[in-house]
């Protein structure tokens, strides 16, 4: 296994956090001060949020990865197949969160 693949397998949470923050850092200067982040289906109106509120999504994803990995790997009972399944499921969750994050940024850009 290559060194990069070993690092990503061993520290996947930090890789996703870096990707979120790098994307946010690149887009930060071009984002408007207020972004439509909240939509109420009942009220049919948007609520504006600060561009800093975009950082909630990476925080939630990172927290979920850390807690999920810690809890689920304890439950896997050192079964290698279960550990692989858990890690890949968490990576799928992180990828979905990242693409949602990028979609929000592109929609207001």
Secondary structure by P-SEA (a helix, b strand, c coil): ccaaaaaaaacaaaaaaaaaaaaaaaacccccccccccccccccbbbbbcccccaaaaaaaaaaaaaaaaaaaaaccccaaaaaaaaaaaaaaaaaaaaaaaaaaaaac
